[in-house]
């Protein structure tokens, strides 16, 4: 029995198991404590669920992305809704030479994310899946999970909030929404007991709070320009036109 209970795949109800899985620290102590791996699990699929953009959903990953870049590993962004603003990424300590952006949609998006995660050359792969909702089924998600396991990468998918009702092989699923100056997280799936309470995180820049009246609430949806690391100016990009063509650089 002791051997069975010591298996990392087995946990007792109401208990967060001791982690033996590799993970990237999230940069938020309370979130690390809530996640069984004490960070974004490597070699696994994570889903962030929400129906609003520009509320700090990317800022949630910035500390981990910075760690990956500083370790010399690659970061792949698949189909982000806006072009990353290079100066913001550099200000966060993320060297642009570590950053690759892929333009793809539909099945090509899933193919690109799978190949990047499976390659073993990427510390983190982040994909926005708005353009492949029809193709996003359990089988597709299982392929992505297996690709992350094979390549040892942390694969994060941004999905709509209503996807929470769908079955998923993802190791971690977190719904997010903005409320009163904080990003409210609800961990709806983890490799441990269910977490009933909401987890508030302050992911916004300090100067926002300094110039906001104490009684004012942060708008539920912020302009894309104000989303952490996102803006309109063009940057050096890498693009994939279709699943049948190799990745090519585009200036």
The 8 nearest C-alpha neighbors of each residue, nearest first, counted from 0:
[[1, 3, 2, 4, 5, 6, 9, 10],
 [2, 0, 4, 3, 5, 6, 9, 10],
 [3, 1, 5, 0, 4, 6, 9, 7],
 [2, 4, 0, 1, 6, 5, 9, 7],
 [3, 5, 1, 6, 2, 9, 0, 10],
 [6, 4, 2, 3, 1, 7, 9, 10],
 [5, 7, 4, 8, 3, 9, 2, 10],
 [8, 6, 9, 5, 19, 18, 10, 16],
 [7, 9, 6, 10, 190, 5, 4, 3],
 [10, 8, 7, 6, 4, 11, 3, 5],
 [9, 11, 16, 191, 12, 8, 14, 4],
 [12, 10, 14, 13, 9, 192, 191, 16],
 [11, 13, 14, 192, 10, 191, 15, 193],
 [14, 12, 192, 11, 15, 193, 191, 10],
 [13, 15, 11, 12, 16, 192, 191, 10],
 [14, 16, 191, 35, 192, 17, 13, 10],
 [17, 15, 14, 10, 18, 35, 191, 7],
 [16, 18, 19, 15, 35, 36, 7, 37],
 [19, 17, 36, 20, 35, 16, 37, 7],
 [18, 20, 17, 21, 7, 36, 16, 35],
 [21, 19, 18, 36, 22, 40, 41, 7],
 [20, 22, 41, 40, 19, 36, 23, 42],
 [21, 23, 40, 41, 38, 39, 36, 20],
 [24, 22, 38, 39, 63, 25, 40, 41],
 [23, 25, 38, 26, 63, 39, 22, 31],
 [26, 24, 38, 63, 27, 62, 31, 39],
 [25, 27, 62, 24, 28, 63, 31, 30],
 [28, 26, 30, 25, 29, 31, 200, 24],
 [27, 29, 31, 30, 32, 26, 25, 24],
 [30, 28, 32, 31, 27, 33, 198, 200],
 [29, 31, 33, 32, 27, 28, 34, 25],
 [32, 30, 37, 38, 28, 34, 33, 29],
 [31, 33, 29, 30, 34, 37, 28, 35],
 [32, 34, 30, 31, 29, 35, 37, 15],
 [33, 35, 37, 31, 36, 32, 38, 30],
 [36, 34, 37, 18, 15, 16, 190, 33],
 [35, 37, 18, 38, 34, 20, 22, 40],
 [38, 36, 31, 34, 35, 32, 24, 22],
 [37, 39, 24, 31, 23, 22, 25, 36],
 [40, 38, 23, 22, 25, 24, 41, 153],
 [39, 41, 22, 43, 38, 36, 21, 153],
 [42, 40, 153, 22, 152, 43, 21, 151],
 [41, 43, 151, 148, 147, 152, 153, 40],
 [42, 44, 147, 41, 148, 153, 40, 144],
 [43, 45, 169, 154, 144, 170, 155, 147],
 [46, 44, 155, 171, 169, 172, 170, 154],
 [47, 45, 172, 156, 155, 157, 48, 173],
 [48, 46, 173, 157, 174, 172, 156, 158],
 [49, 47, 174, 160, 158, 159, 173, 157],
 [50, 48, 160, 159, 175, 51, 174, 158],
 [49, 51, 159, 160, 52, 48, 158, 161],
 [52, 50, 49, 220, 54, 53, 176, 219],
 [53, 51, 54, 220, 50, 223, 221, 56],
 [52, 54, 226, 221, 223, 55, 222, 220],
 [53, 55, 52, 220, 56, 221, 177, 226],
 [56, 54, 58, 57, 53, 226, 202, 59],
 [55, 57, 59, 58, 54, 53, 52, 175],
 [56, 58, 59, 55, 60, 227, 61, 226],
 [59, 57, 55, 61, 60, 227, 56, 202],
 [58, 60, 57, 56, 61, 202, 55, 62],
 [61, 59, 58, 57, 63, 62, 64, 25],
 [60, 62, 64, 58, 63, 59, 65, 57],
 [63, 61, 65, 26, 64, 60, 25, 66],
 [64, 62, 66, 25, 65, 61, 60, 24],
 [63, 65, 61, 67, 66, 62, 60, 68],
 [64, 66, 62, 68, 93, 63, 67, 92],
 [67, 65, 63, 69, 64, 68, 70, 62],
 [66, 68, 64, 70, 65, 72, 69, 122],
 [69, 67, 71, 65, 70, 72, 66, 93],
 [70, 68, 66, 71, 67, 65, 93, 72],
 [69, 71, 67, 68, 72, 66, 65, 122],
 [72, 70, 68, 69, 67, 73, 97, 122],
 [73, 71, 122, 68, 67, 70, 121, 97],
 [72, 74, 121, 97, 122, 98, 120, 75],
 [75, 73, 98, 123, 121, 97, 124, 122],
 [74, 76, 124, 99, 100, 98, 125, 77],
 [77, 75, 100, 125, 126, 124, 101, 99],
 [76, 78, 126, 101, 79, 100, 125, 102],
 [77, 79, 102, 127, 103, 101, 126, 80],
 [80, 78, 81, 127, 77, 76, 82, 126],
 [81, 79, 78, 82, 127, 52, 129, 223],
 [82, 80, 79, 83, 229, 230, 231, 223],
 [81, 83, 231, 230, 229, 84, 233, 79],
 [84, 82, 229, 230, 228, 85, 81, 234],
 [83, 85, 230, 229, 87, 228, 86, 232],
 [86, 84, 88, 87, 83, 89, 234, 95],
 [87, 85, 89, 88, 84, 90, 228, 91],
 [88, 86, 228, 90, 89, 85, 84, 91],
 [87, 89, 91, 85, 93, 90, 86, 228],
 [88, 90, 93, 92, 86, 91, 87, 94],
 [91, 89, 87, 92, 88, 86, 93, 85],
 [90, 92, 88, 89, 93, 87, 65, 61],
 [93, 91, 89, 90, 65, 94, 88, 69],
 [92, 94, 89, 65, 88, 68, 91, 95],
 [95, 93, 96, 89, 97, 92, 68, 98],
 [94, 96, 98, 97, 93, 89, 85, 88],
 [95, 97, 94, 98, 99, 73, 93, 68],
 [98, 96, 73, 95, 94, 68, 74, 72],
 [97, 99, 74, 95, 96, 75, 73, 100],
 [100, 98, 75, 237, 74, 76, 236, 101],
 [99, 101, 76, 237, 236, 75, 77, 238],
 [102, 100, 238, 77, 237, 239, 78, 76],
 [101, 103, 238, 78, 239, 77, 100, 240],
 [102, 104, 108, 107, 78, 239, 101, 240],
 [105, 103, 108, 130, 107, 131, 106, 78],
 [104, 106, 131, 107, 108, 130, 134, 109],
 [107, 105, 109, 108, 110, 104, 134, 131],
 [106, 108, 110, 242, 105, 109, 104, 103],
 [107, 109, 104, 103, 111, 106, 105, 110],
 [108, 110, 106, 112, 107, 111, 113, 105],
 [111, 109, 107, 113, 108, 112, 114, 106],
 [112, 110, 108, 114, 113, 109, 107, 115],
 [113, 111, 109, 115, 110, 114, 116, 108],
 [112, 114, 110, 116, 143, 111, 115, 146],
 [113, 115, 117, 111, 116, 112, 118, 110],
 [114, 116, 112, 118, 117, 113, 111, 121],
 [117, 115, 147, 113, 114, 146, 118, 152],
 [116, 118, 150, 146, 114, 115, 119, 149],
 [119, 117, 115, 120, 150, 116, 114, 121],
 [118, 120, 150, 117, 121, 151, 116, 152],
 [119, 121, 118, 73, 122, 72, 115, 150],
 [122, 120, 73, 123, 119, 74, 72, 152],
 [121, 123, 152, 72, 73, 67, 74, 153],
 [124, 122, 153, 74, 121, 152, 154, 125],
 [123, 125, 75, 154, 74, 76, 155, 153],
 [126, 124, 155, 76, 156, 154, 77, 75],
 [127, 125, 77, 156, 76, 128, 157, 78],
 [128, 126, 157, 78, 79, 156, 129, 77],
 [127, 129, 130, 131, 158, 157, 126, 132],
 [130, 128, 131, 127, 132, 158, 159, 157],
 [131, 129, 104, 105, 128, 132, 127, 108],
 [132, 130, 105, 134, 133, 128, 129, 135],
 [131, 133, 135, 134, 130, 129, 128, 105],
 [134, 132, 131, 135, 136, 105, 130, 106],
 [133, 135, 131, 132, 136, 106, 105, 139],
 [136, 134, 132, 133, 139, 131, 140, 137],
 [137, 135, 139, 138, 134, 140, 133, 132],
 [138, 136, 140, 139, 167, 141, 166, 135],
 [137, 139, 141, 140, 136, 142, 135, 143],
 [140, 138, 142, 136, 141, 137, 135, 143],
 [139, 141, 137, 143, 142, 138, 144, 136],
 [140, 142, 144, 138, 143, 139, 168, 137],
 [141, 143, 145, 139, 140, 144, 146, 138],
 [144, 142, 146, 140, 141, 113, 145, 147],
 [143, 145, 141, 44, 147, 146, 142, 43],
 [146, 144, 148, 142, 147, 143, 149, 141],
 [147, 145, 117, 143, 149, 148, 144, 116],
 [148, 146, 42, 116, 152, 144, 150, 43],
 [147, 149, 42, 145, 151, 146, 150, 43],
 [148, 150, 146, 147, 117, 151, 145, 42],
 [151, 149, 117, 119, 147, 152, 118, 148],
 [150, 152, 42, 148, 147, 149, 41, 119],
 [153, 151, 42, 122, 147, 41, 150, 123],
 [152, 154, 41, 123, 42, 43, 40, 124],
 [153, 155, 124, 44, 123, 125, 152, 147],
 [156, 154, 45, 125, 46, 44, 124, 126],
 [155, 157, 46, 126, 125, 127, 158, 47],
 [158, 156, 127, 47, 48, 46, 128, 126],
 [157, 159, 48, 128, 156, 47, 49, 160],
 [160, 158, 49, 50, 48, 161, 162, 157],
 [159, 161, 49, 48, 50, 162, 163, 158],
 [160, 162, 163, 159, 164, 48, 165, 49],
 [161, 163, 165, 164, 160, 159, 158, 48],
 [162, 164, 161, 165, 160, 48, 174, 166],
 [165, 163, 162, 161, 166, 160, 167, 187],
 [166, 164, 162, 163, 167, 161, 137, 136],
 [165, 167, 137, 164, 168, 163, 162, 136],
 [166, 168, 169, 137, 165, 140, 141, 136],
 [169, 167, 141, 170, 140, 144, 166, 137],
 [170, 168, 44, 167, 171, 45, 144, 172],
 [169, 171, 44, 189, 45, 43, 190, 168],
 [172, 170, 189, 45, 188, 169, 46, 173],
 [171, 173, 46, 188, 187, 45, 47, 186],
 [174, 172, 186, 47, 185, 187, 48, 46],
 [173, 175, 48, 185, 47, 184, 49, 186],
 [176, 174, 184, 49, 183, 48, 173, 185],
 [177, 175, 183, 182, 49, 178, 184, 174],
 [178, 176, 182, 219, 183, 54, 181, 179],
 [177, 179, 181, 180, 182, 183, 176, 219],
 [180, 178, 216, 217, 181, 177, 215, 218],
 [179, 181, 217, 178, 216, 182, 177, 201],
 [182, 180, 201, 200, 178, 179, 177, 199],
 [181, 183, 177, 200, 199, 176, 201, 178],
 [182, 184, 199, 176, 175, 198, 177, 181],
 [185, 183, 175, 198, 197, 174, 199, 186],
 [184, 186, 197, 174, 173, 187, 198, 175],
 [187, 185, 173, 188, 172, 194, 184, 174],
 [186, 188, 172, 173, 185, 193, 194, 189],
 [189, 187, 172, 171, 186, 193, 173, 190],
 [188, 190, 171, 191, 170, 172, 34, 187],
 [189, 191, 35, 170, 188, 192, 171, 8],
 [192, 190, 15, 189, 10, 193, 14, 35],
 [193, 191, 13, 12, 14, 194, 15, 190],
 [192, 194, 195, 191, 188, 187, 189, 13],
 [195, 193, 196, 186, 192, 187, 185, 197],
 [194, 196, 193, 197, 185, 186, 187, 192],
 [197, 195, 194, 198, 185, 186, 184, 193],
 [196, 198, 185, 184, 183, 199, 195, 186],
 [197, 199, 184, 183, 185, 196, 200, 30],
 [200, 198, 183, 182, 181, 184, 197, 201],
 [201, 199, 182, 181, 202, 183, 198, 184],
 [202, 200, 181, 203, 182, 199, 180, 204],
 [201, 203, 200, 58, 55, 59, 182, 204],
 [202, 204, 201, 205, 55, 207, 181, 58],
 [205, 203, 206, 207, 202, 208, 201, 227],
 [206, 204, 207, 208, 203, 209, 202, 201],
 [205, 207, 209, 208, 204, 210, 203, 211],
 [208, 206, 205, 209, 210, 204, 211, 203],
 [207, 209, 211, 206, 210, 205, 204, 180],
 [210, 208, 206, 207, 211, 205, 212, 213],
 [211, 209, 208, 207, 206, 212, 205, 213],
 [210, 212, 208, 209, 207, 213, 215, 214],
 [213, 211, 215, 214, 210, 208, 209, 216],
 [212, 214, 215, 211, 216, 208, 209, 210],
 [215, 213, 212, 216, 211, 179, 217, 180],
 [216, 214, 212, 213, 211, 217, 179, 180],
 [217, 215, 179, 180, 218, 214, 178, 213],
 [216, 218, 180, 179, 219, 215, 178, 177],
 [219, 217, 220, 221, 216, 177, 178, 179],
 [218, 220, 177, 217, 221, 178, 54, 176],
 [219, 221, 218, 54, 53, 51, 52, 222],
 [220, 222, 53, 54, 218, 223, 225, 219],
 [223, 221, 224, 225, 53, 220, 226, 52],
 [222, 224, 226, 53, 225, 221, 230, 229],
 [225, 223, 230, 222, 226, 229, 231, 53],
 [226, 224, 223, 222, 227, 221, 53, 229],
 [227, 225, 53, 223, 229, 224, 55, 228],
 [228, 226, 58, 229, 225, 57, 55, 87],
 [227, 229, 87, 88, 84, 83, 226, 230],
 [230, 228, 83, 84, 226, 227, 224, 81],
 [231, 229, 224, 84, 83, 82, 232, 81],
 [230, 232, 82, 233, 81, 84, 224, 229],
 [233, 231, 230, 84, 234, 82, 83, 85],
 [232, 234, 231, 82, 235, 84, 83, 236],
 [235, 233, 236, 85, 232, 84, 83, 82],
 [234, 236, 250, 249, 233, 237, 248, 95],
 [237, 235, 100, 249, 234, 250, 238, 99],
 [236, 238, 248, 100, 249, 101, 99, 247],
 [237, 239, 101, 102, 247, 246, 240, 248],
 [240, 238, 246, 102, 101, 241, 103, 247],
 [239, 241, 238, 103, 244, 102, 242, 246],
 [240, 242, 243, 244, 239, 107, 103, 245],
 [241, 243, 107, 244, 110, 240, 111, 239],
 [244, 242, 241, 245, 240, 107, 239, 246],
 [243, 245, 241, 242, 246, 240, 239, 247],
 [246, 244, 247, 243, 239, 242, 241, 240],
 [245, 247, 239, 238, 244, 248, 237, 240],
 [248, 246, 238, 237, 245, 249, 239, 244],
 [247, 249, 237, 238, 236, 250, 246, 235],
 [248, 250, 237, 236, 247, 238, 235, 234],
 [249, 235, 236, 248, 234, 237, 233, 238]]
